[in-house]
Amino acid sequence: MNPVDIIILALVAIAFVAVCLRVRRKGSCGDCSSAGTCSASHKRSCPAMKGVDQVERELSRGVR
């Protein structure tokens, strides 16, 4: 690998980490995208901010 390849990979990795940190802080809920942030009330209703297990529990509640 050339030094240029390593620099490009490093820049991509830095951009990925920056996006992950932004999603962690501001959220990724489509309902909140126009406002730029998710309030606590929106995070409860946003599947993107929940874990898969929690979404599955909510969807299967009441199903026998």
PDB file with one MODEL, atoms N, CA, C and O in Angstrom:
MODEL        1
ATOM      1  N   MET A   1       0.832  -1.188   0.000  1.00  0.00           N
ATOM      2  CA  MET A   1       0.000   0.000   0.000  1.00  0.00           C
ATOM      3  C   MET A   1       0.875   1.249   0.000  1.00  0.00           C
ATOM      4  O   MET A   1       1.871   1.344   0.717  1.00  0.00           O
ATOM      5  N   ASN A   2       0.475   2.169  -0.806  1.00  0.00           N
ATOM      6  CA  ASN A   2       1.191   3.436  -0.883  1.00  0.00           C
ATOM      7  C   ASN A   2       0.799   4.335   0.290  1.00  0.00           C
ATOM      8  O   ASN A   2      -0.252   4.139   0.901  1.00  0.00           O
ATOM      9  N   PRO A   3       1.630   5.305   0.600  1.00  0.00           N
ATOM     10  CA  PRO A   3       1.272   6.245   1.672  1.00  0.00           C
ATOM     11  C   PRO A   3      -0.041   6.994   1.381  1.00  0.00           C
ATOM     12  O   PRO A   3      -0.777   7.342   2.304  1.00  0.00           O
ATOM     13  N   VAL A   4      -0.321   7.233   0.113  1.00  0.00           N
ATOM     14  CA  VAL A   4      -1.567   7.906  -0.246  1.00  0.00           C
ATOM     15  C   VAL A   4      -2.763   7.041   0.140  1.00  0.00           C
ATOM     16  O   VAL A   4      -3.761   7.563   0.637  1.00  0.00           O
ATOM     17  N   ASP A   5      -2.680   5.741  -0.077  1.00  0.00           N
ATOM     18  CA  ASP A   5      -3.760   4.827   0.299  1.00  0.00           C
ATOM     19  C   ASP A   5      -3.996   4.849   1.801  1.00  0.00           C
ATOM     20  O   ASP A   5      -5.140   4.848   2.254  1.00  0.00           O
ATOM     21  N   ILE A   6      -2.932   4.868   2.561  1.00  0.00           N
ATOM     22  CA  ILE A   6      -3.049   4.892   4.019  1.00  0.00           C
ATOM     23  C   ILE A   6      -3.697   6.194   4.474  1.00  0.00           C
ATOM     24  O   ILE A   6      -4.517   6.186   5.392  1.00  0.00           O
ATOM     25  N   ILE A   7      -3.342   7.308   3.849  1.00  0.00           N
ATOM     26  CA  ILE A   7      -3.940   8.597   4.200  1.00  0.00           C
ATOM     27  C   ILE A   7      -5.420   8.606   3.882  1.00  0.00           C
ATOM     28  O   ILE A   7      -6.224   9.095   4.676  1.00  0.00           O
ATOM     29  N   ILE A   8      -5.791   8.067   2.724  1.00  0.00           N
ATOM     30  CA  ILE A   8      -7.206   8.012   2.347  1.00  0.00           C
ATOM     31  C   ILE A   8      -7.987   7.130   3.312  1.00  0.00           C
ATOM     32  O   ILE A   8      -9.084   7.499   3.730  1.00  0.00           O
ATOM     33  N   LEU A   9      -7.441   5.976   3.670  1.00  0.00           N
ATOM     34  CA  LEU A   9      -8.115   5.095   4.629  1.00  0.00           C
ATOM     35  C   LEU A   9      -8.261   5.767   5.987  1.00  0.00           C
ATOM     36  O   LEU A   9      -9.286   5.609   6.649  1.00  0.00           O
ATOM     37  N   ALA A  10      -7.248   6.513   6.407  1.00  0.00           N
ATOM     38  CA  ALA A  10      -7.315   7.220   7.682  1.00  0.00           C
ATOM     39  C   ALA A  10      -8.403   8.294   7.651  1.00  0.00           C
ATOM     40  O   ALA A  10      -9.128   8.466   8.630  1.00  0.00           O
ATOM     41  N   LEU A  11      -8.521   9.016   6.537  1.00  0.00           N
ATOM     42  CA  LEU A  11      -9.557  10.043   6.418  1.00  0.00           C
ATOM     43  C   LEU A  11     -10.958   9.428   6.439  1.00  0.00           C
ATOM     44  O   LEU A  11     -11.874   9.980   7.049  1.00  0.00           O
ATOM     45  N   VAL A  12     -11.117   8.296   5.777  1.00  0.00           N
ATOM     46  CA  VAL A  12     -12.412   7.605   5.784  1.00  0.00           C
ATOM     47  C   VAL A  12     -12.744   7.138   7.200  1.00  0.00           C
ATOM     48  O   VAL A  12     -13.888   7.261   7.639  1.00  0.00           O
ATOM     49  N   ALA A  13     -11.766   6.611   7.910  1.00  0.00           N
ATOM     50  CA  ALA A  13     -11.990   6.152   9.283  1.00  0.00           C
ATOM     51  C   ALA A  13     -12.366   7.322  10.188  1.00  0.00           C
ATOM     52  O   ALA A  13     -13.254   7.187  11.030  1.00  0.00           O
ATOM     53  N   ILE A  14     -11.712   8.455  10.030  1.00  0.00           N
ATOM     54  CA  ILE A  14     -12.024   9.634  10.844  1.00  0.00           C
ATOM     55  C   ILE A  14     -13.438  10.121  10.554  1.00  0.00           C
ATOM     56  O   ILE A  14     -14.171  10.485  11.474  1.00  0.00           O
ATOM     57  N   ALA A  15     -13.825  10.129   9.280  1.00  0.00           N
ATOM     58  CA  ALA A  15     -15.177  10.552   8.913  1.00  0.00           C
ATOM     59  C   ALA A  15     -16.224   9.603   9.490  1.00  0.00           C
ATOM     60  O   ALA A  15     -17.274  10.045   9.956  1.00  0.00           O
ATOM     61  N   PHE A  16     -15.945   8.311   9.462  1.00  0.00           N
ATOM     62  CA  PHE A  16     -16.870   7.325  10.019  1.00  0.00           C
ATOM     63  C   PHE A  16     -17.059   7.541  11.515  1.00  0.00           C
ATOM     64  O   PHE A  16     -18.186   7.508  12.009  1.00  0.00           O
ATOM     65  N   VAL A  17     -15.980   7.758  12.227  1.00  0.00           N
ATOM     66  CA  VAL A  17     -16.055   7.997  13.671  1.00  0.00           C
ATOM     67  C   VAL A  17     -16.831   9.285  13.948  1.00  0.00           C
ATOM     68  O   VAL A  17     -17.621   9.338  14.890  1.00  0.00           O
ATOM     69  N   ALA A  18     -16.615  10.312  13.144  1.00  0.00           N
ATOM     70  CA  ALA A  18     -17.331  11.573  13.332  1.00  0.00           C
ATOM     71  C   ALA A  18     -18.832  11.384  13.148  1.00  0.00           C
ATOM     72  O   ALA A  18     -19.624  11.935  13.913  1.00  0.00           O
ATOM     73  N   VAL A  19     -19.228  10.614  12.144  1.00  0.00           N
ATOM     74  CA  VAL A  19     -20.651  10.350  11.914  1.00  0.00           C
ATOM     75  C   VAL A  19     -21.234   9.538  13.067  1.00  0.00           C
ATOM     76  O   VAL A  19     -22.341   9.824  13.524  1.00  0.00           O
ATOM     77  N   CYS A  20     -20.514   8.546  13.535  1.00  0.00           N
ATOM     78  CA  CYS A  20     -20.993   7.737  14.664  1.00  0.00           C
ATOM     79  C   CYS A  20     -21.180   8.587  15.915  1.00  0.00           C
ATOM     80  O   CYS A  20     -22.172   8.428  16.627  1.00  0.00           O
ATOM     81  N   LEU A  21     -20.251   9.476  16.188  1.00  0.00           N
ATOM     82  CA  LEU A  21     -20.366  10.348  17.358  1.00  0.00           C
ATOM     83  C   LEU A  21     -21.546  11.306  17.217  1.00  0.00           C
ATOM     84  O   LEU A  21     -22.250  11.568  18.192  1.00  0.00           O
ATOM     85  N   ARG A  22     -21.767  11.826  16.018  1.00  0.00           N
ATOM     86  CA  ARG A  22     -22.892  12.733  15.807  1.00  0.00           C
ATOM     87  C   ARG A  22     -24.221  12.007  16.007  1.00  0.00           C
ATOM     88  O   ARG A  22     -25.135  12.540  16.635  1.00  0.00           O
ATOM     89  N   VAL A  23     -24.326  10.803  15.477  1.00  0.00           N
ATOM     90  CA  VAL A  23     -25.553  10.026  15.642  1.00  0.00           C
ATOM     91  C   VAL A  23     -25.762   9.709  17.114  1.00  0.00           C
ATOM     92  O   VAL A  23     -26.891   9.743  17.605  1.00  0.00           O
ATOM     93  N   ARG A  24     -24.693   9.405  17.813  1.00  0.00           N
ATOM     94  CA  ARG A  24     -24.794   9.084  19.238  1.00  0.00           C
ATOM     95  C   ARG A  24     -25.286  10.289  20.040  1.00  0.00           C
ATOM     96  O   ARG A  24     -26.107  10.146  20.946  1.00  0.00           O
ATOM     97  N   ARG A  25     -24.781  11.473  19.702  1.00  0.00           N
ATOM     98  CA  ARG A  25     -25.154  12.681  20.440  1.00  0.00           C
ATOM     99  C   ARG A  25     -26.488  13.264  20.010  1.00  0.00           C
ATOM    100  O   ARG A  25     -27.312  13.600  20.860  1.00  0.00           O
ATOM    101  N   LYS A  26     -26.715  13.391  18.721  1.00  0.00           N
ATOM    102  CA  LYS A  26     -27.911  14.080  18.234  1.00  0.00           C
ATOM    103  C   LYS A  26     -29.027  13.136  17.837  1.00  0.00           C
ATOM    104  O   LYS A  26     -30.179  13.559  17.735  1.00  0.00           O
ATOM    105  N   GLY A  27     -28.720  11.880  17.612  1.00  0.00           N
ATOM    106  CA  GLY A  27     -29.744  10.932  17.217  1.00  0.00           C
ATOM    107  C   GLY A  27     -29.845  10.801  15.714  1.00  0.00           C
ATOM    108  O   GLY A  27     -29.297  11.602  14.957  1.00  0.00           O
ATOM    109  N   SER A  28     -30.560   9.770  15.304  1.00  0.00           N
ATOM    110  CA  SER A  28     -30.719   9.519  13.875  1.00  0.00           C
ATOM    111  C   SER A  28     -32.178   9.333  13.516  1.00  0.00           C
ATOM    112  O   SER A  28     -32.497   8.755  12.477  1.00  0.00           O
ATOM    113  N   CYS A  29     -33.052   9.814  14.357  1.00  0.00           N
ATOM    114  CA  CYS A  29     -34.483   9.625  14.159  1.00  0.00           C
ATOM    115  C   CYS A  29     -34.979  10.481  13.005  1.00  0.00           C
ATOM    116  O   CYS A  29     -34.724  11.685  12.978  1.00  0.00           O
ATOM    117  N   GLY A  30     -35.675   9.889  12.062  1.00  0.00           N
ATOM    118  CA  GLY A  30     -36.208  10.622  10.928  1.00  0.00           C
ATOM    119  C   GLY A  30     -37.246  11.651  11.338  1.00  0.00           C
ATOM    120  O   GLY A  30     -37.392  12.680  10.677  1.00  0.00           O
ATOM    121  N   ASP A  31     -37.973  11.388  12.425  1.00  0.00           N
ATOM    122  CA  ASP A  31     -38.968  12.346  12.900  1.00  0.00           C
ATOM    123  C   ASP A  31     -38.309  13.625  13.396  1.00  0.00           C
ATOM    124  O   ASP A  31     -38.927  14.689  13.372  1.00  0.00           O
ATOM    125  N   CYS A  32     -37.076  13.533  13.840  1.00  0.00           N
ATOM    126  CA  CYS A  32     -36.398  14.676  14.439  1.00  0.00           C
ATOM    127  C   CYS A  32     -35.429  15.337  13.471  1.00  0.00           C
ATOM    128  O   CYS A  32     -34.779  16.317  13.833  1.00  0.00           O
ATOM    129  N   SER A  33     -35.316  14.831  12.262  1.00  0.00           N
ATOM    130  CA  SER A  33     -34.286  15.331  11.352  1.00  0.00           C
ATOM    131  C   SER A  33     -34.488  16.797  10.992  1.00  0.00           C
ATOM    132  O   SER A  33     -33.514  17.513  10.759  1.00  0.00           O
ATOM    133  N   SER A  34     -35.720  17.246  10.943  1.00  0.00           N
ATOM    134  CA  SER A  34     -35.946  18.645  10.608  1.00  0.00           C
ATOM    135  C   SER A  34     -35.527  19.563  11.747  1.00  0.00           C
ATOM    136  O   SER A  34     -35.094  20.691  11.512  1.00  0.00           O
ATOM    137  N   ALA A  35     -35.656  19.083  12.977  1.00  0.00           N
ATOM    138  CA  ALA A  35     -35.271  19.894  14.134  1.00  0.00           C
ATOM    139  C   ALA A  35     -33.775  19.798  14.406  1.00  0.00           C
ATOM    140  O   ALA A  35     -33.193  20.714  14.988  1.00  0.00           O
ATOM    141  N   GLY A  36     -33.150  18.708  13.995  1.00  0.00           N
ATOM    142  CA  GLY A  36     -31.712  18.542  14.193  1.00  0.00           C
ATOM    143  C   GLY A  36     -31.349  17.754  15.428  1.00  0.00           C
ATOM    144  O   GLY A  36     -30.218  17.282  15.549  1.00  0.00           O
ATOM    145  N   THR A  37     -32.289  17.602  16.354  1.00  0.00           N
ATOM    146  CA  THR A  37     -32.017  16.836  17.565  1.00  0.00           C
ATOM    147  C   THR A  37     -33.254  16.044  17.939  1.00  0.00           C
ATOM    148  O   THR A  37     -34.354  16.336  17.469  1.00  0.00           O
ATOM    149  N   CYS A  38     -33.076  15.054  18.774  1.00  0.00           N
ATOM    150  CA  CYS A  38     -34.198  14.285  19.304  1.00  0.00           C
ATOM    151  C   CYS A  38     -34.344  14.600  20.783  1.00  0.00           C
ATOM    152  O   CYS A  38     -33.375  14.523  21.538  1.00  0.00           O
ATOM    153  N   SER A  39     -35.538  14.951  21.192  1.00  0.00           N
ATOM    154  CA  SER A  39     -35.787  15.133  22.614  1.00  0.00           C
ATOM    155  C   SER A  39     -36.017  13.764  23.225  1.00  0.00           C
ATOM    156  O   SER A  39     -36.112  12.763  22.515  1.00  0.00           O
ATOM    157  N   ALA A  40     -36.104  13.728  24.521  1.00  0.00           N
ATOM    158  CA  ALA A  40     -36.308  12.447  25.202  1.00  0.00           C
ATOM    159  C   ALA A  40     -37.611  11.797  24.766  1.00  0.00           C
ATOM    160  O   ALA A  40     -37.684  10.572  24.666  1.00  0.00           O
ATOM    161  N   SER A  41     -38.632  12.588  24.507  1.00  0.00           N
ATOM    162  CA  SER A  41     -39.917  12.013  24.104  1.00  0.00           C
ATOM    163  C   SER A  41     -39.838  11.399  22.711  1.00  0.00           C
ATOM    164  O   SER A  41     -40.494  10.390  22.451  1.00  0.00           O
ATOM    165  N   HIS A  42     -39.060  11.978  21.817  1.00  0.00           N
ATOM    166  CA  HIS A  42     -38.921  11.422  20.475  1.00  0.00           C
ATOM    167  C   HIS A  42     -38.057  10.172  20.476  1.00  0.00           C
ATOM    168  O   HIS A  42     -38.294   9.264  19.680  1.00  0.00           O
ATOM    169  N   LYS A  43     -37.062  10.104  21.349  1.00  0.00           N
ATOM    170  CA  LYS A  43     -36.190   8.927  21.380  1.00  0.00           C
ATOM    171  C   LYS A  43     -36.976   7.676  21.736  1.00  0.00           C
ATOM    172  O   LYS A  43     -36.635   6.583  21.284  1.00  0.00           O
ATOM    173  N   ARG A  44     -38.020   7.819  22.537  1.00  0.00           N
ATOM    174  CA  ARG A  44     -38.815   6.653  22.902  1.00  0.00           C
ATOM    175  C   ARG A  44     -39.549   6.091  21.706  1.00  0.00           C
ATOM    176  O   ARG A  44     -39.742   4.879  21.613  1.00  0.00           O
ATOM    177  N   SER A  45     -39.964   6.950  20.786  1.00  0.00           N
ATOM    178  CA  SER A  45     -40.752   6.503  19.643  1.00  0.00           C
ATOM    179  C   SER A  45     -39.910   6.225  18.408  1.00  0.00           C
ATOM    180  O   SER A  45     -40.448   5.838  17.371  1.00  0.00           O
ATOM    181  N   CYS A  46     -38.636   6.409  18.499  1.00  0.00           N
ATOM    182  CA  CYS A  46     -37.767   6.272  17.337  1.00  0.00           C
ATOM    183  C   CYS A  46     -37.021   4.934  17.364  1.00  0.00           C
ATOM    184  O   CYS A  46     -36.148   4.748  18.211  1.00  0.00           O
ATOM    185  N   PRO A  47     -37.338   4.003  16.467  1.00  0.00           N
ATOM    186  CA  PRO A  47     -36.668   2.704  16.456  1.00  0.00           C
ATOM    187  C   PRO A  47     -35.167   2.799  16.214  1.00  0.00           C
ATOM    188  O   PRO A  47     -34.417   1.926  16.652  1.00  0.00           O
ATOM    189  N   ALA A  48     -34.714   3.847  15.521  1.00  0.00           N
ATOM    190  CA  ALA A  48     -33.286   3.972  15.249  1.00  0.00           C
ATOM    191  C   ALA A  48     -32.485   4.215  16.518  1.00  0.00           C
ATOM    192  O   ALA A  48     -31.288   3.931  16.557  1.00  0.00           O
ATOM    193  N   MET A  49     -33.123   4.730  17.542  1.00  0.00           N
ATOM    194  CA  MET A  49     -32.426   5.034  18.781  1.00  0.00           C
ATOM    195  C   MET A  49     -32.567   3.912  19.810  1.00  0.00           C
ATOM    196  O   MET A  49     -32.025   4.012  20.911  1.00  0.00           O
ATOM    197  N   LYS A  50     -33.282   2.860  19.463  1.00  0.00           N
ATOM    198  CA  LYS A  50     -33.481   1.736  20.369  1.00  0.00           C
ATOM    199  C   LYS A  50     -32.663   0.552  19.889  1.00  0.00           C
ATOM    200  O   LYS A  50     -32.209   0.515  18.745  1.00  0.00           O
ATOM    201  N   GLY A  51     -32.484  -0.394  20.757  1.00  0.00           N
ATOM    202  CA  GLY A  51     -31.838  -1.635  20.375  1.00  0.00           C
ATOM    203  C   GLY A  51     -32.842  -2.569  19.716  1.00  0.00           C
ATOM    204  O   GLY A  51     -34.053  -2.402  19.866  1.00  0.00           O
ATOM    205  N   VAL A  52     -32.339  -3.532  19.000  1.00  0.00           N
ATOM    206  CA  VAL A  52     -33.202  -4.497  18.309  1.00  0.00           C
ATOM    207  C   VAL A  52     -34.048  -5.274  19.302  1.00  0.00           C
ATOM    208  O   VAL A  52     -35.223  -5.538  19.047  1.00  0.00           O
ATOM    209  N   ASP A  53     -33.459  -5.642  20.434  1.00  0.00           N
ATOM    210  CA  ASP A  53     -34.200  -6.408  21.434  1.00  0.00           C
ATOM    211  C   ASP A  53     -35.382  -5.620  21.990  1.00  0.00           C
ATOM    212  O   ASP A  53     -36.463  -6.176  22.182  1.00  0.00           O
ATOM    213  N   GLN A  54     -35.185  -4.338  22.248  1.00  0.00           N
ATOM    214  CA  GLN A  54     -36.258  -3.512  22.786  1.00  0.00           C
ATOM    215  C   GLN A  54     -37.381  -3.335  21.763  1.00  0.00           C
ATOM    216  O   GLN A  54     -38.556  -3.370  22.128  1.00  0.00           O
ATOM    217  N   VAL A  55     -37.038  -3.147  20.507  1.00  0.00           N
ATOM    218  CA  VAL A  55     -38.056  -3.013  19.457  1.00  0.00           C
ATOM    219  C   VAL A  55     -38.836  -4.307  19.333  1.00  0.00           C
ATOM    220  O   VAL A  55     -40.059  -4.285  19.194  1.00  0.00           O
ATOM    221  N   GLU A  56     -38.144  -5.430  19.381  1.00  0.00           N
ATOM    222  CA  GLU A  56     -38.809  -6.733  19.281  1.00  0.00           C
ATOM    223  C   GLU A  56     -39.766  -6.941  20.448  1.00  0.00           C
ATOM    224  O   GLU A  56     -40.875  -7.438  20.251  1.00  0.00           O
ATOM    225  N   ARG A  57     -39.357  -6.569  21.667  1.00  0.00           N
ATOM    226  CA  ARG A  57     -40.224  -6.703  22.831  1.00  0.00           C
ATOM    227  C   ARG A  57     -41.483  -5.852  22.680  1.00  0.00           C
ATOM    228  O   ARG A  57     -42.580  -6.304  23.007  1.00  0.00           O
ATOM    229  N   GLU A  58     -41.331  -4.627  22.190  1.00  0.00           N
ATOM    230  CA  GLU A  58     -42.492  -3.761  22.036  1.00  0.00           C
ATOM    231  C   GLU A  58     -43.444  -4.270  20.957  1.00  0.00           C
ATOM    232  O   GLU A  58     -44.662  -4.214  21.124  1.00  0.00           O
ATOM    233  N   LEU A  59     -42.893  -4.764  19.858  1.00  0.00           N
ATOM    234  CA  LEU A  59     -43.742  -5.261  18.784  1.00  0.00           C
ATOM    235  C   LEU A  59     -44.439  -6.557  19.145  1.00  0.00           C
ATOM    236  O   LEU A  59     -45.543  -6.817  18.667  1.00  0.00           O
ATOM    237  N   SER A  60     -43.811  -7.381  19.985  1.00  0.00           N
ATOM    238  CA  SER A  60     -44.410  -8.668  20.326  1.00  0.00           C
ATOM    239  C   SER A  60     -45.241  -8.602  21.609  1.00  0.00           C
ATOM    240  O   SER A  60     -45.769  -9.622  22.052  1.00  0.00           O
ATOM    241  N   ARG A  61     -45.360  -7.433  22.202  1.00  0.00           N
ATOM    242  CA  ARG A  61     -46.171  -7.292  23.412  1.00  0.00           C
ATOM    243  C   ARG A  61     -47.620  -7.586  23.081  1.00  0.00           C
ATOM    244  O   ARG A  61     -48.187  -7.009  22.153  1.00  0.00           O
ATOM    245  N   GLY A  62     -48.214  -8.491  23.848  1.00  0.00           N
ATOM    246  CA  GLY A  62     -49.611  -8.843  23.629  1.00  0.00           C
ATOM    247  C   GLY A  62     -49.830  -9.951  22.607  1.00  0.00           C
ATOM    248  O   GLY A  62     -50.960 -10.403  22.423  1.00  0.00           O
ATOM    249  N   VAL A  63     -48.767 -10.395  21.941  1.00  0.00           N
ATOM    250  CA  VAL A  63     -48.899 -11.483  20.961  1.00  0.00           C
ATOM    251  C   VAL A  63     -48.697 -12.798  21.688  1.00  0.00           C
ATOM    252  O   VAL A  63     -47.742 -12.966  22.446  1.00  0.00           O
ATOM    253  N   ARG A  64     -49.604 -13.723  21.447  1.00  0.00           N
ATOM    254  CA  ARG A  64     -49.492 -15.024  22.140  1.00  0.00           C
ATOM    255  C   ARG A  64     -48.935 -16.055  21.238  1.00  0.00           C
ATOM    256  O   ARG A  64     -48.768 -17.205  21.643  1.00  0.00           O
TER     257      ARG A  64
ENDMDL
END
